[in-house]
Amino acid sequence: SNGGYMSYHLACNTNLFAAVASVTGSMTPETYNNCSPTNATSILQIHGLLDFVVPYEGNGGSKSIPDVIDYWINYN
């Protein structure tokens, strides 16, 4: 999951990648609120509904997966 968070952080803050994949990661509220990508970025998100470490519906340290996907749909 930490790699997924890092993937989104890099997608938001660099122009080095055309695509990122996150397996059970999300975006922190800080990354989400400060995301400013400079190019379209394809996203692959793999996440289970019963993940209690990084909940699908989010928590104080993670945005919900629907919020993350909606962000990238609207950005792209």
BELGI-V67525 format. One record per residue. RES is the residue in one small letter. SS is DSSP state (A for helix, B for strand, O for the rest). NEAR is the number of other ideal C-beta (glycine too) atoms within 10 Angstrom. Layout:
res={RES,RES}
ss={SS,SS}
near={NEAR,NEAR}
//
This chain:
res={s,n,g,g,y,m,s,y,h,l,a,c,n,t,n,l,f,a,a,v,a,s,v,t,g,s,m,t,p,e,t,y,n,n,c,s,p,t,n,a,t,s,i,l,q,i,h,g,l,l,d,f,v,v,p,y,e,g,n,g,g,s,k,s,i,p,d,v,i,d,y,w,i,n,y,n}
ss={O,A,A,A,A,A,A,A,A,A,A,A,A,O,O,O,O,O,B,B,B,B,B,O,O,O,O,O,A,A,A,A,A,A,O,O,O,O,O,O,O,B,B,B,B,B,O,O,O,O,O,O,O,O,O,O,O,O,B,O,O,B,O,O,A,A,A,A,A,A,A,A,A,A,A,O}
near={15,9,13,23,19,14,22,27,18,16,25,20,14,11,11,8,13,10,11,21,13,23,13,18,24,27,26,16,14,11,20,17,9,11,17,7,18,9,11,10,19,12,18,11,18,11,18,11,8,6,14,8,8,20,16,16,12,18,12,6,12,24,21,15,24,11,15,24,14,12,18,19,9,7,14,11}
//
